[in-house]
Amino acid sequence: MSDLVLVTGATGYIGSQLLERLRDSDVRLRVLVRDASKFEAPEGLQVDVVEADLADAATLAPALQDVDVVYYLVHSMGGKGDLAEQDRTAATNYVGAATAAGVRRTIYMGAVGYDPDGGSSEHLKSRHEVEEILCDGGTPEVVVVRASMVVGAGSGSFKTLVQMVDRLPVLATAPWRSARSQPIAIADVLSCLVAARTVDPGRYEIAGADELTVEELMREIARQLDKPYHALSVPISVPKVEGAIASVVADEDRELITSLLEGLGDDLVVDDNDAGPVFGVTPTSFPEAAADAIPQIADKH
C-alpha cells in the first residue's frame, strides 16, 4: 500500500500548493486542520481531512494514525501572545504524538541563516528551535529543508517588499538594506519538498541562483514594476515603527509585518546549495522568479 502522507499547515501558502504538487505522487493524502470548514481540497484530489490542533496534544492521535510521512509546515507569524512559546509547544506535542503513532519520517521546512552567537531575529531563532525539537526526538527519520527567502505571491516577506516598492514614493531603508539573501522561487521550494519524501534523512539548505542585498532585491522589483527607485537611508532600524507604517502600505496585520521586517536583517545565504545535488532542482534566477510573482501582487490594490 502507498504511503499515507499528512500535511500540516495545509491552508497556508506553501501547504496548499504542496498538496497540488503531490497529486502525481504515489501517496495517500491527509491534512491536519483546526477548522475543516476553512480547508478546500484541490479540485479532483482525494484528501482525508482531520480536525486537530497542535497546541492540544490530546487531539493529535486520530490525525497521525497510520501516517508514514508528515510535512511539518506550521509556524506562528503575527497574532497575539508569545509566538515562540506557541511554536515550542506545538513542536513538542507533535514529537510526542508522532512517536506514539509510529510515524516514520518528518519533513520540516525551516530557514537558512541562523546565527548561534545570537545575531538572528526572534523569528529565525524560533524556526531553529523548532528544528532542534523535531530532530532531537520523535520520528526515526527527519528531513529538514532550510530555505532562503521564498519568492512567491503569498510569501509574506517578498510580498511586503513588492508592496512597499510599489506604493511608497520614497523608501526609508534601515541597515537591513545591506543584508544578503539568495531568494528562491516558490516552484523550486515545492519541488524540493516533494523530493524530500525519498532523500536521505538530514539537514539541507536550499536557495536561489543569485545572491543579492535587500536593496538590490528592491531595485529589481522597481525595475520590473517600471517604477523609479527612490530610497532614503536611515542609520537605525525601529521595527515597531517600520511595521506600523508598512502594515498600512501592505494592508497586513501589524504584528506580522513587524516580525517580517525584523527578519529582513538576517543574512539568508548558504555555503552549499543543496537544491541541485540533493533534490535535483536547478535554482531559478531572481529576476525570473520575481517576474512570475510580482504581477500577482501588484495587481491586487
Backbone as CSV, one residue per row, in Angstrom:
resi,resn,N_x,N_y,N_z,CA_x,CA_y,CA_z,C_x,C_y,C_z
1,MET,0.854,-1.196,0.000,0.000,0.000,0.000,0.888,1.243,0.000
2,SER,0.453,2.274,-0.693,1.225,3.518,-0.780,1.268,4.226,0.567
3,ASP,2.289,5.077,0.728,2.438,5.834,1.975,1.247,6.751,2.219
4,LEU,0.899,6.892,3.496,-0.076,7.894,3.903,0.710,9.119,4.354
5,VAL,0.510,10.231,3.666,1.260,11.465,3.916,0.331,12.496,4.544
6,LEU,0.748,13.028,5.681,-0.011,14.068,6.369,0.643,15.422,6.143
7,VAL,-0.145,16.407,5.735,0.352,17.772,5.548,-0.263,18.658,6.625
8,THR,0.592,19.240,7.470,0.124,20.269,8.404,0.311,21.624,7.732
9,GLY,-0.412,22.615,8.196,-0.325,23.921,7.539,-0.916,23.891,6.141
10,ALA,-1.898,23.021,5.923,-2.434,22.798,4.574,-3.273,23.963,4.063
11,THR,-3.680,24.867,4.944,-4.433,26.035,4.477,-3.501,27.213,4.182
12,GLY,-2.210,27.036,4.442,-1.245,28.105,4.214,-0.767,28.144,2.773
13,TYR,0.072,29.124,2.477,0.533,29.366,1.119,1.306,28.176,0.562
14,ILE,2.258,27.659,1.323,3.077,26.556,0.826,2.330,25.231,0.931
15,GLY,1.693,24.986,2.064,0.992,23.718,2.252,-0.088,23.462,1.221
16,SER,-0.865,24.490,0.884,-1.954,24.314,-0.083,-1.419,23.956,-1.464
17,GLN,-0.278,24.574,-1.852,0.305,24.261,-3.156,1.033,22.919,-3.158
18,LEU,1.573,22.550,-1.997,2.247,21.255,-1.901,1.255,20.125,-2.158
19,LEU,0.052,20.249,-1.662,-0.961,19.228,-1.914,-1.160,19.017,-3.411
20,GLU,-1.226,20.110,-4.143,-1.400,20.016,-5.592,-0.200,19.337,-6.241
21,ARG,1.004,19.655,-5.755,2.213,19.078,-6.330,2.341,17.582,-6.004
22,LEU,1.718,17.155,-4.919,1.766,15.743,-4.540,0.736,14.908,-5.305
23,ARG,-0.054,15.570,-6.130,-1.125,14.886,-6.863,-0.598,13.702,-7.664
24,ASP,0.554,13.876,-8.301,1.091,12.831,-9.176,1.980,11.830,-8.446
25,SER,2.121,11.994,-7.134,2.932,11.059,-6.355,2.088,9.859,-5.939
26,ASP,2.758,8.755,-5.742,2.061,7.535,-5.334,1.861,7.539,-3.824
27,VAL,0.982,8.437,-3.360,0.725,8.564,-1.929,-0.774,8.767,-1.685
28,ARG,-1.168,8.464,-0.461,-2.490,8.848,0.023,-2.309,10.099,0.880
29,LEU,-3.256,11.027,0.807,-3.074,12.333,1.442,-4.074,12.565,2.571
30,ARG,-3.547,13.143,3.643,-4.376,13.568,4.768,-3.905,14.955,5.186
31,VAL,-4.819,15.786,5.653,-4.437,17.099,6.171,-4.901,17.237,7.607
32,LEU,-4.101,17.941,8.385,-4.460,18.293,9.757,-4.830,19.766,9.765
33,VAL,-6.066,20.071,10.113,-6.536,21.457,10.148,-7.321,21.695,11.430
34,ARG,-7.257,22.912,11.925,-8.034,23.241,13.127,-9.513,23.394,12.807
35,ASP,-9.822,23.862,11.601,-11.216,24.091,11.215,-11.404,23.570,9.791
36,ALA,-12.077,22.453,9.667,-12.249,21.822,8.358,-13.025,22.696,7.391
37,SER,-13.850,23.591,7.904,-14.643,24.455,7.018,-13.774,25.454,6.259
38,LYS,-12.541,25.676,6.734,-11.647,26.624,6.073,-10.700,25.955,5.083
39,PHE,-10.846,24.637,4.943,-9.981,23.911,4.014,-10.754,23.484,2.788
40,GLU,-10.164,23.739,1.630,-10.754,23.303,0.370,-9.703,22.526,-0.409
41,ALA,-9.962,21.263,-0.648,-9.000,20.425,-1.358,-8.911,20.844,-2.820
42,PRO,-7.737,20.717,-3.424,-7.608,20.970,-4.859,-8.621,20.133,-5.637
43,GLU,-9.165,20.695,-6.689,-10.210,20.021,-7.452,-9.746,18.652,-7.953
44,GLY,-10.560,17.664,-7.682,-10.278,16.322,-8.167,-9.287,15.539,-7.330
45,LEU,-8.795,16.136,-6.234,-7.810,15.458,-5.395,-8.485,14.901,-4.151
46,GLN,-8.323,13.617,-3.911,-8.934,12.984,-2.746,-8.038,13.190,-1.525
47,VAL,-8.572,13.863,-0.514,-7.818,14.189,0.691,-8.654,13.853,1.920
48,ASP,-8.039,13.148,2.854,-8.673,12.854,4.139,-8.442,14.050,5.060
49,VAL,-9.500,14.644,5.571,-9.404,15.844,6.399,-9.680,15.484,7.855
50,VAL,-8.724,15.823,8.731,-8.876,15.539,10.155,-8.693,16.833,10.935
51,GLU,-9.654,17.149,11.787,-9.547,18.338,12.632,-8.720,18.010,13.873
52,ALA,-7.710,18.813,14.112,-6.859,18.660,15.290,-6.117,19.968,15.485
53,ASP,-5.479,20.101,16.636,-4.755,21.332,16.955,-3.428,20.952,17.592
54,LEU,-2.325,21.370,16.971,-1.008,21.045,17.516,-0.797,21.645,18.901
55,ALA,-1.578,22.639,19.248,-1.480,23.223,20.586,-2.154,22.347,21.643
56,ASP,-2.921,21.363,21.205,-3.654,20.479,22.120,-3.249,19.036,21.825
57,ALA,-2.333,18.502,22.623,-1.787,17.170,22.367,-2.858,16.091,22.323
58,ALA,-3.925,16.269,23.074,-4.970,15.253,23.156,-5.721,15.069,21.843
59,THR,-5.615,16.029,20.922,-6.371,15.950,19.664,-5.585,15.280,18.533
60,LEU,-4.309,14.964,18.746,-3.433,14.619,17.632,-3.470,13.153,17.200
61,ALA,-3.819,12.241,18.082,-3.749,10.816,17.760,-4.538,10.433,16.507
62,PRO,-5.788,10.873,16.337,-6.532,10.490,15.123,-5.879,10.994,13.837
63,ALA,-5.278,12.186,13.890,-4.650,12.746,12.695,-3.421,11.960,12.281
64,LEU,-2.692,11.415,13.260,-1.431,10.726,12.983,-1.569,9.217,12.833
65,GLN,-2.740,8.688,13.067,-2.934,7.243,12.987,-2.597,6.713,11.597
66,ASP,-1.715,5.721,11.530,-1.322,5.041,10.292,-0.517,5.914,9.330
67,VAL,-0.087,7.089,9.765,0.649,8.005,8.889,2.112,7.565,8.768
68,ASP,2.635,7.621,7.546,4.037,7.282,7.296,4.933,8.525,7.297
69,VAL,4.476,9.587,6.632,5.291,10.788,6.446,4.471,12.017,6.808
70,VAL,5.089,12.937,7.546,4.432,14.194,7.909,5.233,15.365,7.381
71,TYR,4.546,16.279,6.699,5.122,17.573,6.350,4.749,18.553,7.458
72,TYR,5.770,19.012,8.188,5.540,19.935,9.299,5.784,21.354,8.780
73,LEU,4.699,22.047,8.425,4.793,23.364,7.798,4.146,24.443,8.652
74,VAL,4.072,24.202,9.949,3.401,25.126,10.864,4.420,26.055,11.489
75,HIS,4.134,27.348,11.449,4.991,28.328,12.125,4.161,29.562,12.421
76,SER,4.200,30.029,13.666,3.394,31.178,14.072,4.009,32.477,13.556
77,MET,3.190,33.271,12.907,3.589,34.603,12.443,2.435,35.543,12.742
78,GLY,2.740,36.733,13.265,1.672,37.644,13.629,0.907,37.096,14.810
79,GLY,-0.332,37.504,14.953,-1.139,37.001,16.048,-0.712,37.574,17.392
80,LYS,-1.225,36.974,18.453,-1.004,37.505,19.794,-0.243,36.501,20.650
81,GLY,0.322,37.012,21.740,0.987,36.156,22.706,2.423,35.868,22.346
82,ASP,3.001,34.914,23.075,4.388,34.514,22.879,4.430,33.505,21.739
83,LEU,4.790,33.976,20.542,4.747,33.121,19.366,5.785,32.008,19.444
84,ALA,6.962,32.319,19.988,7.999,31.300,20.126,7.530,30.176,21.046
85,GLU,6.851,30.550,22.118,6.335,29.534,23.044,5.246,28.704,22.372
86,GLN,4.414,29.323,21.563,3.379,28.592,20.838,4.002,27.566,19.898
87,ASP,5.049,27.973,19.192,5.727,27.053,18.276,6.439,25.933,19.032
88,ARG,7.014,26.284,20.180,7.704,25.291,21.018,6.706,24.236,21.498
89,THR,5.559,24.680,21.959,4.533,23.767,22.447,4.018,22.866,21.329
90,ALA,3.759,23.457,20.163,3.242,22.685,19.035,4.233,21.603,18.616
91,ALA,5.523,21.970,18.523,6.540,21.002,18.106,6.687,19.884,19.132
92,THR,6.669,20.242,20.416,6.796,19.238,21.475,5.609,18.283,21.463
93,ASN,4.415,18.837,21.306,3.215,17.998,21.227,3.289,17.054,20.032
94,TYR,3.755,17.581,18.911,3.846,16.747,17.710,4.829,15.598,17.915
95,VAL,5.989,15.877,18.475,7.008,14.839,18.679,6.438,13.698,19.526
96,GLY,5.751,14.039,20.597,5.171,13.007,21.452,4.131,12.184,20.724
97,ALA,3.257,12.845,19.975,2.186,12.136,19.280,2.727,11.314,18.114
98,ALA,3.727,11.846,17.406,4.302,11.123,16.278,5.036,9.868,16.740
99,THR,5.707,9.980,17.869,6.397,8.819,18.438,5.393,7.725,18.797
100,ALA,4.316,8.131,19.445,3.293,7.167,19.853,2.616,6.517,18.649
101,ALA,2.461,7.284,17.566,1.758,6.780,16.385,2.663,5.976,15.462
102,GLY,3.977,6.047,15.669,4.894,5.305,14.820,5.140,5.947,13.465
103,VAL,5.018,7.267,13.383,5.312,7.975,12.133,6.779,7.732,11.762
104,ARG,7.031,7.418,10.497,8.391,7.090,10.056,9.250,8.319,9.774
105,ARG,8.702,9.319,9.088,9.511,10.456,8.630,8.792,11.782,8.845
106,THR,9.553,12.766,9.317,9.066,14.144,9.415,9.873,15.004,8.450
107,ILE,9.165,15.820,7.665,9.808,16.780,6.769,9.448,18.170,7.258
108,TYR,10.470,18.901,7.659,10.258,20.227,8.238,10.845,21.295,7.332
109,MET,10.083,22.336,7.054,10.609,23.462,6.294,11.075,24.538,7.259
110,GLY,12.390,24.665,7.368,12.984,25.680,8.222,13.528,26.835,7.401
111,ALA,14.529,27.494,7.935,15.081,28.677,7.270,16.594,28.686,7.405
112,VAL,17.267,29.219,6.391,18.724,29.350,6.436,19.094,30.589,7.247
113,GLY,20.366,30.673,7.605,20.886,31.918,8.168,20.926,32.011,9.668
114,TYR,20.574,30.940,10.390,20.574,31.039,11.854,21.981,31.291,12.382
115,ASP,22.104,32.265,13.289,23.382,32.625,13.898,23.400,32.127,15.345
116,PRO,24.163,31.083,15.642,24.173,30.528,17.008,24.750,31.481,18.040
117,ASP,25.431,32.544,17.600,26.007,33.521,18.536,25.016,34.606,18.937
118,GLY,23.772,34.493,18.484,22.733,35.398,18.972,22.394,36.550,18.069
119,GLY,22.896,36.579,16.851,22.627,37.708,15.974,21.367,37.594,15.144
120,SER,20.629,36.502,15.295,19.450,36.278,14.459,18.216,36.960,15.028
121,SER,17.217,37.186,14.167,15.934,37.718,14.602,15.208,36.684,15.453
122,GLU,14.215,37.146,16.232,13.430,36.226,17.050,12.710,35.207,16.174
123,HIS,12.277,35.632,15.015,11.604,34.738,14.070,12.523,33.584,13.672
124,LEU,13.761,33.908,13.320,14.700,32.880,12.883,15.130,31.984,14.044
125,LYS,15.275,32.565,15.225,15.611,31.761,16.406,14.526,30.722,16.676
126,SER,13.283,31.121,16.523,12.181,30.201,16.778,12.163,29.080,15.743
127,ARG,12.435,29.431,14.474,12.464,28.401,13.438,13.531,27.351,13.762
128,HIS,14.686,27.833,14.243,15.772,26.910,14.577,15.415,26.074,15.801
129,GLU,14.767,26.678,16.783,14.394,25.927,17.980,13.434,24.792,17.635
130,VAL,12.454,25.075,16.773,11.526,24.024,16.344,12.285,22.912,15.634
131,GLU,13.233,23.287,14.800,14.047,22.281,14.109,14.740,21.360,15.104
132,GLU,15.300,21.947,16.155,16.009,21.131,17.145,15.052,20.202,17.878
133,ILE,13.869,20.679,18.194,12.881,19.837,18.885,12.498,18.645,18.009
134,LEU,12.282,18.894,16.726,11.878,17.824,15.815,12.996,16.821,15.581
135,CYS,14.228,17.313,15.574,15.369,16.420,15.294,15.822,15.636,16.523
136,ASP,15.558,16.162,17.714,16.058,15.529,18.931,15.202,14.363,19.411
137,GLY,13.993,14.248,18.881,13.131,13.151,19.323,12.047,12.923,18.301
138,GLY,11.231,11.923,18.544,10.115,11.711,17.638,10.398,10.676,16.578
139,THR,10.278,11.042,15.322,10.315,10.073,14.226,11.730,9.583,13.945
140,PRO,11.871,8.351,13.479,13.203,7.809,13.184,13.931,8.602,12.103
141,GLU,13.179,9.134,11.139,13.770,9.898,10.049,13.268,11.335,10.083
142,VAL,14.194,12.282,9.935,13.829,13.701,9.845,14.584,14.310,8.673
143,VAL,13.866,15.016,7.830,14.467,15.781,6.739,14.133,17.243,6.972
144,VAL,15.160,18.053,7.172,14.982,19.496,7.345,15.347,20.178,6.032
145,VAL,14.423,20.945,5.503,14.654,21.708,4.276,14.693,23.179,4.673
146,ARG,15.907,23.699,4.846,16.063,25.107,5.214,16.063,25.951,3.949
147,ALA,15.158,26.924,3.869,15.028,27.733,2.657,15.414,29.181,2.922
148,SER,15.947,29.817,1.897,16.154,31.260,1.940,14.807,31.940,1.700
149,MET,14.782,33.271,1.534,13.537,33.997,1.286,12.801,33.383,0.097
150,VAL,11.521,33.074,0.294,10.726,32.469,-0.763,10.130,33.566,-1.644
151,VAL,10.282,33.414,-2.947,9.733,34.375,-3.903,8.435,33.821,-4.449
152,GLY,7.331,34.428,-4.022,6.020,33.988,-4.468,4.973,34.980,-4.022
153,ALA,3.812,34.926,-4.639,2.766,35.912,-4.352,2.266,35.837,-2.920
154,GLY,2.379,34.674,-2.281,1.902,34.520,-0.920,2.995,34.508,0.124
155,SER,4.233,34.770,-0.284,5.351,34.831,0.661,5.334,36.179,1.368
156,GLY,5.182,36.169,2.695,4.999,37.420,3.433,6.107,38.426,3.217
157,SER,7.365,37.993,3.339,8.475,38.933,3.224,8.594,39.490,1.812
158,PHE,8.468,38.630,0.800,8.578,39.119,-0.575,7.392,40.009,-0.936
159,LYS,6.211,39.606,-0.532,5.014,40.406,-0.818,5.134,41.799,-0.203
160,THR,5.662,41.861,1.030,5.817,43.161,1.691,6.784,44.052,0.918
161,LEU,7.904,43.488,0.464,8.867,44.268,-0.314,8.232,44.815,-1.582
162,VAL,7.484,43.982,-2.281,6.847,44.421,-3.525,5.863,45.555,-3.258
163,GLN,5.045,45.412,-2.225,4.042,46.435,-1.942,4.675,47.734,-1.472
164,MET,5.760,47.650,-0.725,6.455,48.870,-0.303,7.045,49.598,-1.509
165,VAL,7.697,48.860,-2.403,8.283,49.481,-3.597,7.186,50.037,-4.498
166,ASP,6.088,49.320,-4.592,5.003,49.706,-5.492,4.240,50.934,-5.004
167,ARG,4.098,51.081,-3.689,3.164,52.071,-3.158,3.801,53.273,-2.481
168,LEU,5.082,53.171,-2.109,5.734,54.291,-1.432,6.579,55.100,-2.416
169,PRO,6.386,56.424,-2.478,7.203,57.242,-3.402,8.668,57.286,-3.007
170,VAL,8.940,57.223,-1.694,10.311,57.190,-1.192,10.393,56.123,-0.106
171,LEU,11.373,55.229,-0.209,11.565,54.172,0.769,12.583,54.606,1.808
172,ALA,12.234,54.472,3.087,13.202,54.701,4.166,13.820,53.352,4.490
173,THR,15.073,53.161,4.092,15.716,51.860,4.251,16.704,51.889,5.413
174,ALA,16.471,50.993,6.365,17.316,50.869,7.553,18.532,49.989,7.217
175,PRO,19.402,49.702,8.197,20.576,48.867,7.916,20.258,47.505,7.300
176,TRP,19.011,47.036,7.434,18.665,45.760,6.813,18.802,45.791,5.290
177,ARG,18.952,46.992,4.717,19.095,47.084,3.259,20.344,46.359,2.756
178,SER,21.336,46.190,3.664,22.589,45.553,3.261,22.617,44.049,3.546
179,ALA,21.578,43.529,4.202,21.522,42.096,4.478,21.463,41.321,3.165
180,ARG,22.102,40.161,3.142,22.195,39.401,1.900,21.240,38.200,1.911
181,SER,20.755,37.898,0.739,19.797,36.810,0.601,20.017,36.106,-0.728
182,GLN,19.562,34.865,-0.790,19.543,34.098,-2.037,18.104,33.637,-2.265
183,PRO,17.234,34.552,-2.653,15.795,34.254,-2.733,15.500,33.115,-3.698
184,ILE,14.603,32.238,-3.258,14.305,31.019,-4.015,12.851,31.008,-4.468
185,ALA,12.624,30.642,-5.704,11.284,30.608,-6.287,10.409,29.589,-5.571
186,ILE,9.140,29.930,-5.402,8.207,29.030,-4.743,8.140,27.679,-5.469
187,ALA,8.227,27.694,-6.799,8.175,26.442,-7.553,9.348,25.539,-7.191
188,ASP,10.524,26.135,-6.962,11.697,25.341,-6.586,11.554,24.783,-5.178
189,VAL,10.985,25.579,-4.275,10.751,25.103,-2.904,9.831,23.888,-2.926
190,LEU,8.748,23.984,-3.679,7.787,22.881,-3.737,8.419,21.624,-4.330
191,SER,9.256,21.789,-5.352,9.930,20.635,-5.943,10.850,19.960,-4.933
192,CYS,11.550,20.766,-4.135,12.430,20.206,-3.111,11.628,19.469,-2.039
193,LEU,10.495,20.034,-1.645,9.671,19.404,-0.621,9.102,18.072,-1.111
194,VAL,8.683,18.017,-2.353,8.181,16.757,-2.901,9.291,15.705,-2.894
195,ALA,10.480,16.113,-3.319,11.619,15.181,-3.364,12.059,14.751,-1.973
196,ALA,11.752,15.562,-0.949,12.189,15.266,0.416,11.582,13.976,0.960
197,ARG,10.568,13.458,0.328,9.976,12.182,0.758,10.956,11.037,0.633
198,THR,11.901,11.142,-0.315,12.725,9.979,-0.622,14.231,10.208,-0.461
199,VAL,14.663,11.403,-0.072,16.099,11.635,0.106,16.542,11.075,1.456
200,ASP,17.853,10.971,1.637,18.380,10.511,2.916,18.017,11.506,4.019
201,PRO,17.729,11.031,5.217,17.476,11.951,6.330,18.661,12.894,6.524
202,GLY,18.381,14.121,6.929,19.451,15.089,7.142,18.925,16.508,7.115
203,ARG,19.837,17.450,7.280,19.505,18.869,7.255,20.120,19.472,5.995
204,TYR,19.267,20.061,5.172,19.699,20.569,3.881,19.296,22.034,3.715
205,GLU,20.089,22.759,2.936,19.809,24.174,2.693,19.571,24.408,1.211
206,ILE,18.496,25.137,0.902,18.162,25.416,-0.494,18.053,26.920,-0.696
207,ALA,18.478,27.371,-1.862,18.492,28.801,-2.159,18.395,28.999,-3.658
208,GLY,18.150,30.245,-4.051,18.046,30.575,-5.457,19.409,30.702,-6.110
209,ALA,19.399,31.119,-7.371,20.629,31.175,-8.156,21.458,32.423,-7.880
210,ASP,20.839,33.473,-7.307,21.512,34.759,-7.167,21.635,35.179,-5.710
211,GLU,22.784,35.761,-5.360,22.981,36.341,-4.026,22.898,37.853,-4.157
212,LEU,21.951,38.461,-3.423,21.663,39.890,-3.555,21.435,40.504,-2.183
213,THR,21.686,41.808,-2.060,21.281,42.520,-0.858,19.789,42.809,-0.953
214,VAL,19.184,43.152,0.191,17.771,43.509,0.179,17.548,44.722,-0.715
215,GLU,18.475,45.666,-0.697,18.327,46.838,-1.567,18.376,46.433,-3.038
216,GLU,19.243,45.508,-3.377,19.292,45.039,-4.772,18.006,44.315,-5.157
217,LEU,17.411,43.603,-4.210,16.115,42.972,-4.468,15.075,44.041,-4.786
218,MET,15.039,45.091,-3.988,14.043,46.139,-4.181,14.272,46.890,-5.488
219,ARG,15.513,47.097,-5.860,15.801,47.758,-7.143,15.301,46.920,-8.321
220,GLU,15.488,45.606,-8.233,14.994,44.740,-9.299,13.469,44.724,-9.319
221,ILE,12.859,44.733,-8.150,11.396,44.807,-8.079,10.908,46.091,-8.733
222,ALA,11.554,47.217,-8.423,11.176,48.502,-9.026,11.330,48.455,-10.546
223,ARG,12.410,47.842,-11.017,12.626,47.739,-12.465,11.495,46.959,-13.122
224,GLN,11.095,45.860,-12.487,10.035,45.051,-13.086,8.672,45.736,-12.995
225,LEU,8.495,46.587,-11.991,7.257,47.361,-11.872,7.273,48.595,-12.768
226,ASP,8.427,48.848,-13.401,8.631,50.032,-14.238,8.387,51.311,-13.425
227,LYS,8.961,51.308,-12.215,8.846,52.456,-11.325,10.239,52.958,-10.954
228,PRO,10.386,54.272,-10.725,11.683,54.776,-10.254,11.948,54.280,-8.839
229,TYR,13.213,54.069,-8.522,13.582,53.622,-7.178,14.172,54.802,-6.426
230,HIS,13.452,55.277,-5.409,13.925,56.378,-4.572,13.984,55.878,-3.133
231,ALA,15.155,55.976,-2.518,15.321,55.483,-1.157,16.111,56.473,-0.319
232,LEU,15.726,56.572,0.941,16.427,57.386,1.916,17.001,56.451,2.971
233,SER,18.314,56.386,3.072,18.955,55.504,4.038,18.882,56.103,5.430
234,VAL,18.409,55.308,6.401,18.364,55.759,7.791,19.311,54.883,8.600
235,PRO,19.926,55.445,9.659,21.015,54.740,10.346,20.589,53.607,11.260
236,ILE,19.353,53.601,11.732,18.913,52.564,12.663,17.575,51.997,12.214
237,SER,17.293,50.807,12.706,16.026,50.159,12.401,15.157,50.133,13.652
238,VAL,13.909,50.578,13.510,12.933,50.513,14.599,11.743,49.713,14.067
239,PRO,11.812,48.373,14.202,10.812,47.521,13.560,9.372,47.858,13.912
240,LYS,9.111,48.267,15.163,7.717,48.560,15.528,7.182,49.755,14.764
241,VAL,8.027,50.784,14.577,7.608,51.953,13.804,7.497,51.590,12.330
242,GLU,8.523,50.892,11.821,8.501,50.476,10.417,7.311,49.557,10.147
243,GLY,7.021,48.679,11.110,5.909,47.761,10.942,4.573,48.477,10.909
244,ALA,4.424,49.523,11.735,3.175,50.288,11.750,2.939,50.942,10.401
245,ILE,4.002,51.490,9.817,3.878,52.151,8.516,3.638,51.115,7.419
246,ALA,4.449,50.072,7.413,4.352,49.063,6.358,3.027,48.311,6.410
247,SER,2.440,48.151,7.609,1.177,47.429,7.716,0.060,48.180,7.007
248,VAL,0.141,49.511,7.027,-0.842,50.316,6.307,-0.605,50.210,4.799
249,VAL,0.659,50.308,4.410,1.014,50.237,2.987,0.642,48.877,2.407
250,ALA,0.979,47.810,3.135,0.759,46.457,2.633,-0.613,45.898,2.993
251,ASP,-1.367,46.651,3.814,-2.690,46.210,4.256,-2.615,44.824,4.891
252,GLU,-1.679,44.698,5.832,-1.477,43.436,6.539,-1.453,43.690,8.042
253,ASP,-1.570,42.608,8.816,-1.522,42.687,10.264,-0.201,43.301,10.732
254,ARG,-0.268,44.236,11.698,0.934,44.949,12.137,1.959,44.008,12.759
255,GLU,1.510,43.087,13.607,2.449,42.161,14.244,3.158,41.293,13.210
256,LEU,2.416,40.865,12.187,3.010,40.050,11.139,4.068,40.840,10.380
257,ILE,3.737,42.052,9.976,4.677,42.873,9.210,5.907,43.206,10.047
258,THR,5.705,43.515,11.329,6.841,43.832,12.196,7.795,42.656,12.285
259,SER,7.249,41.450,12.444,8.085,40.250,12.506,8.843,40.046,11.203
260,LEU,8.170,40.282,10.077,8.818,40.122,8.777,9.941,41.129,8.589
261,LEU,9.714,42.388,9.010,10.739,43.408,8.862,11.943,43.127,9.754
262,GLU,11.693,42.602,10.950,12.811,42.208,11.810,13.661,41.152,11.116
263,GLY,13.002,40.252,10.400,13.713,39.183,9.714,14.511,39.641,8.508
264,LEU,14.218,40.841,7.985,14.969,41.338,6.827,16.440,41.548,7.159
265,GLY,16.753,41.700,8.440,18.139,41.918,8.832,18.976,40.655,8.876
266,ASP,18.341,39.496,8.725,19.077,38.235,8.729,19.746,38.011,7.367
267,ASP,20.985,37.554,7.385,21.648,37.136,6.151,21.168,35.736,5.802
268,LEU,20.425,35.618,4.695,19.820,34.339,4.321,20.570,33.743,3.138
269,VAL,21.833,33.396,3.383,22.689,32.828,2.341,23.210,31.477,2.795
270,VAL,23.657,30.677,1.828,24.133,29.335,2.129,25.561,29.157,1.620
271,ASP,26.311,28.310,2.280,27.647,27.954,1.789,27.550,26.942,0.659
272,ASP,26.656,25.979,0.830,26.450,24.945,-0.188,24.958,24.821,-0.459
273,ASN,24.573,25.036,-1.712,23.169,24.969,-2.095,22.814,23.521,-2.441
274,ASP,21.939,22.916,-1.615,21.593,21.509,-1.795,20.448,21.286,-2.782
275,ALA,19.898,22.363,-3.328,18.745,22.214,-4.230,19.054,21.264,-5.377
276,GLY,20.217,21.448,-6.011,20.588,20.586,-7.136,21.121,19.242,-6.722
277,PRO,22.201,19.199,-5.916,22.836,17.924,-5.576,21.931,16.944,-4.826
278,VAL,21.080,17.448,-3.946,20.250,16.560,-3.123,18.858,16.356,-3.713
279,PHE,18.230,17.452,-4.156,16.826,17.390,-4.564,16.623,17.382,-6.081
280,GLY,17.713,17.563,-6.842,17.593,17.528,-8.296,16.886,18.721,-8.893
281,VAL,16.973,19.877,-8.227,16.281,21.087,-8.672,17.306,22.134,-9.103
282,THR,17.179,22.651,-10.320,18.048,23.725,-10.801,17.468,25.061,-10.346
283,PRO,18.184,25.810,-9.494,17.620,27.048,-8.941,17.296,28.082,-10.022
284,THR,16.153,28.719,-9.856,15.694,29.771,-10.759,16.376,31.085,-10.410
285,SER,16.654,31.925,-11.403,17.233,33.241,-11.138,16.202,34.121,-10.445
286,PHE,16.684,35.120,-9.686,15.739,36.002,-9.001,14.872,36.788,-9.979
287,PRO,15.429,37.380,-11.048,14.551,38.115,-11.974,13.431,37.237,-12.537
288,GLU,13.743,35.993,-12.854,12.715,35.102,-13.402,11.667,34.761,-12.350
289,ALA,12.109,34.447,-11.129,11.161,34.127,-10.056,10.281,35.327,-9.734
290,ALA,10.890,36.512,-9.685,10.134,37.727,-9.378,9.113,38.035,-10.464
291,ALA,9.491,37.799,-11.722,8.587,38.078,-12.835,7.325,37.234,-12.767
292,ASP,7.433,36.033,-12.197,6.254,35.184,-12.027,5.355,35.680,-10.895
293,ALA,5.969,36.222,-9.841,5.212,36.565,-8.634,4.674,37.986,-8.622
294,ILE,5.455,38.943,-9.108,5.101,40.359,-8.957,3.733,40.708,-9.553
295,PRO,3.388,40.259,-10.749,2.066,40.637,-11.281,0.915,40.198,-10.400
296,GLN,1.063,39.079,-9.719,0.001,38.592,-8.839,-0.159,39.453,-7.594
297,ILE,0.926,40.142,-7.208,0.888,41.001,-6.018,0.487,42.418,-6.386
298,ALA,1.137,42.980,-7.398,0.923,44.381,-7.754,-0.472,44.651,-8.288
299,ASP,-1.132,43.629,-8.831,-2.465,43.818,-9.396,-3.576,43.804,-8.347
300,LYS,-3.195,43.570,-7.058,-4.222,43.405,-6.021,-4.412,44.648,-5.168
301,HIS,-4.295,45.815,-5.762,-4.572,47.036,-4.997,-5.259,48.061,-5.869
